[in-house]
Amino acid sequence: MSQFASDSSVDELEVGTPMLTALDRCDYCGAQAYVKATLATGELLFCAHHAAEFKEKVQPIALDWHDESSRLLAPVTD
């Protein structure tokens, strides 16, 4: 069974789903990761740019597609 959290705010994430941090890096370019794809063989982390580029190929085979890229548009609070 697949679960997809796409373009939802961080507040709406399921309980137990870890938030990606600045330490999580894109496997392709090393930028901060905002998407985690869980596959049968492991996980892939992507920045928003590379997640968009590879979404068509990876999402259909992913067990879970965790997308926090909406955080890029969230207002900054002090």
C-alpha positions in Angstrom: 0.0 0.0 0.0 1.3 3.4 -0.9 1.1 6.6 1.2 1.6 9.9 -0.4 2.0 13.2 1.5 2.2 15.8 -1.3 2.3 19.6 -0.9 0.8 19.5 2.5 2.0 21.8 5.3 4.2 20.4 8.0 1.3 20.8 10.5 -0.8 18.3 8.5 1.9 15.5 8.5 0.9 12.2 10.0 1.9 11.4 13.5 5.2 9.5 13.5 6.4 10.9 10.2 9.7 12.6 10.8 10.3 16.1 9.6 13.2 16.5 7.2 15.9 18.8 8.7 18.8 20.8 7.3 21.0 17.8 7.9 19.0 15.8 5.3 20.7 16.3 1.9 19.6 15.6 -1.7 21.2 12.4 -2.9 21.7 13.9 -6.3 23.2 17.3 -5.6 23.7 17.7 -1.9 21.3 20.6 -1.4 18.8 20.5 1.5 16.3 17.7 1.0 12.6 18.4 1.1 11.3 15.1 -0.3 11.9 11.6 0.9 11.0 8.7 -1.3 10.9 5.3 0.5 11.5 2.4 -1.9 11.5 -1.3 -1.2 15.3 -1.2 -1.3 15.8 2.0 0.8 15.3 5.7 0.8 16.1 8.5 -1.6 16.3 12.1 -0.5 15.7 14.9 -3.0 15.8 18.7 -3.0 12.6 20.3 -4.4 14.2 20.7 -7.9 15.3 17.1 -8.3 12.1 15.8 -6.7 10.2 17.5 -9.4 12.6 16.2 -12.1 12.4 12.6 -11.0 8.9 12.4 -9.6 7.4 10.8 -12.7 9.9 7.9 -12.6 10.3 7.4 -8.8 6.8 8.1 -7.3 5.1 5.1 -9.1 7.5 2.6 -7.5 7.8 4.4 -4.1 6.2 2.9 -1.1 5.9 6.4 0.4 6.5 9.9 -1.1 7.0 12.4 1.7 7.0 15.9 0.3 7.8 18.9 2.5 8.6 21.3 -0.4 5.7 23.5 0.7 7.9 24.7 3.5 9.9 26.7 0.9 6.8 28.9 0.5 5.9 29.2 4.2 6.3 32.6 5.8 9.2 33.0 8.1 8.3 33.7 11.7 10.6 35.0 14.4 
